[in-house]
Structures are given as structure tokens and as C-alpha cells.
Amino acid sequence: LIDFSLTWLLYNGLGLNGLISSSLGFLFSSICNFLLNNYWTFGAVNGEGTKRFIRFVCICAIGLLLNTATVYVLTHWGGLGLYFSKLIAVVVVFNWSFLASSLFAFKPSDAIRS
């Protein structure tokens, strides 16, 4: 929701390039995603915030590449509109991000040590 809303605002409201709007929406939603995952989904662990954040940034970097590549390929080569391409990218990156976050960034061994 955050990703899509900010992409729409930047693209339609401010007239930024579609890929730039999509990337900025992704980056802002990633920060929100970390905060929600760290404190709610996986539970904050004392002293693990910095480690978790560094691991999460690595996951987001790959997610940003997947997001941008998916939107680019689908809009430029696939002939799809920006928003439909973005929707597909969100599904792809969501699955990547959740799997990688649960196995790497917020791994269960973090919670056991608390």
C-alpha cells in the first residue's frame, strides 16, 4: 500500500519518471517494512537491531533490483502499464523479501537468545 501510494504520488502528482517513482516508493516502504517486522512480526530482540537492519538492507538491495528489473522489463519489453507492472513486481518482491527476512534478517535464533 505504501509502495503503490508513493509511486502513484511521485509519478502522477509530481511527474517523476516511472522507474524513479517506483524505486523511491520501494525504498520508503522498505523502511516501514523493517520497522513493522522488527517490532511486530518477528519481535524486537535487545541488541539485535543493528544486525537485523544490516541483513535487512542486503535483502532490500536485492529486492530493489528485482523490483526495478520487473517493472522495466514488463513496461518496456512486455508492453504493460506502469501500475500493472508494479503490481506484479510487488508480488515477486514480497515473496522474496518475506522468505529472505524470515530465514536471514529475522532468523529464529535471534529470538532464542533474548
Buried (B, 14 or more C-beta within 10 A) or exposed (E): EBBBEBBBBBBEEEEBEBBBBBBBBBBBBBBEBBEEBBEEEBEBBEEBEEEBBEBBEEBBEEBBEBBBEBBBBBBEEEEBEBBEBBBBBBEBBEEBBBEBBBEEBBBEEBEEEE
